[in-house]
Amino acid sequence: MASLLSRLSPVPYFPSYKGPYEVGTIDLELPVSQFVDEGLSPPCPSHSDIPTIQFRVFYPAALKDTATGVQGANWVPSPRKEYVAAYCRFAGANEFLANVLSYIPRHLYYIQIPAYPNHNILKPPSRFPVVIFSHGLCGTRNTYSYITASLAAYGCVVFCPEHRDGSAPATFIREPKRKSGLVELLKNTENESPKLEVDGVPQTPSSSESDCEEGSTGDNPEDEQRKKKADGSNESKAEKNKKGKTYTYKRNGVTCRRIDYISQAHEISPATVAIRHRQLEVRLWELGALYAVVQELNKGWREENIDGDIHLTGAKRASDVSRLLKMFEGKLDVTSPGSITWAGHSFGAATTTQFVKSCWYAPLFKQNGDLKEPLYVPSENLLQHFHPDGTIGETSKAPSTVLLDMWCLALLGDRTRVMWKLPIPGPTIGIFSQQFFKWKENLRGFRHVMNRKGGTFESQWFKEVQEEDDQAPTIGIPTNNDAIKDEASPRVHKLRRTSSLDVTPQLPTGFRQGDEEKINEGESSETTVSEQEEDAEALSLRRTQSRKSQLSIPGQPDRRFYYVAQSAHMSQSDFGILFPTSTKYLLGVEDSETVLDLNVRAITEFLRESGNDIAGYGGEERDSEIFGDGVVKGWELVDLELGDEGLKKVEESKKVEELGAEAKKKSDEPKAGSKEGSSRL
């Protein structure tokens, strides 16, 4: 009856999680001053001013059907009206229109995550494995709740930070009174002006000005005035609203600050790469600060650090805050080296890759000093989690990483090039949507991420010469209809150009709905053969051949790479499962729930393979099918052959074709005479 009522209700809903546990959740915002003061985290990047870290935690709360209390945490974060308005702004509405539109879809306010807010954590037979999940562009701490809460339903504790780098549709900072840890940060902020300006506007996470807006040349007094007021200290609230700058207001006596989404033209340029790197600096710092929080939770949160600056959603009494913070004591498997699993989607996957490499290779760069302008330098406390002896040695252990639809572009700039060429150190699983799998340029880059010897691939985007229209290359991914077809046509599409004023709405995970298809000339076509046209035996044989590239190598980390058929980039977020009809007709995704379940099955089995103690799949201890030799419908194994090797083969085949064509052309030419023919021989 309840299921029927859910289907009749206009409010989107989630299906139940498949694991054996009920899921609990807490939503926290904490000041970072404690961790900065104690040397557990560096202050946030000097071009930013973020005094807190915000995140949601999912954890096992009870055995199935035994939890107490009321199930249902709000999927749209608080303040809900502001978040809905932010998505409207993201889609192209101005501030006024976004506020008006935010009143219309009021049923979205009532979407519930099927988890128990502020429930006690289950007493574990052993410590729970920990996963830290980084969201993608236009994501929040709730956007991937189905995957992250499903992991909790199998026995993990999952921390989902909300990044304040301008990649969320909007995010809100509660200004803490505890400022001691921000002295160094504030000093750096005052003394160092932002290094990057686009159209005369300093690009910081506190600014939602787009670098693609027109009418700002930096050559007139008005532009100079905008530069002086970039920090917003002398602007009125109305001016800030009008310009989309940082918006400060008071709620229940607490000063709050809104950070808007930074709109980026989808063009490759030094300015674009620099802004992405500045965002990465904030994201990496947040992951490091969250690590310090996780360690503090496992040690047992100290009473003297519980005050009014800690905001725990739904906890009205200090005793509730104390109980919920202290319930993780001794229950998290974070003390052994490399025990935390790091995961992310899209920009979050790129963040995860850069973070793990930055921590793992830190001793190497500390010794030789080769790394110039690092995006992140881990604290000694974090460094010891990877390397107990402070160096890369026998006691070191690399963590497992989970990369969903990784967006490689953010890691291809000058400041990331050295780290890019180094291999990701631990066991890694990559799961792509079919849409991203068909994006050949990104796929080639990701194969280098998965290379056990490191990456050498550098995108052609940085090498192409601007054409007559003086536009930089567009970041193109396959159009949604073409990307999910079982058969791909061999057509080669020219790389189109787009105006910097193109404001086509983006997908909720950060890519434009209308982006063109880019298939590299000369690159071999990798397509899926319809299962209706290929029998199980032949399909199994083809997958077995691809599996050879993923076989474990003694002394080398494991690599797994799959994609899910009939899926789009947003299929790994909650949007597809909440709005299945729209996803089906707009993106061509037939079954969003199955797509997500395949992702969850693969991640949980990967965690088991990595030695994590989590519940089995269904009635079985292990999921033997998901990585097995058989056929799982919609689950496609990807060959890990490296991009360079593939390119060499393509170049060799092109040379053979050219020689063959030249020989054929000569043979078709009428012979001028036997003498001439003899001389040519």
Disulfide bonds with the S-S distance in Angstrom:
none
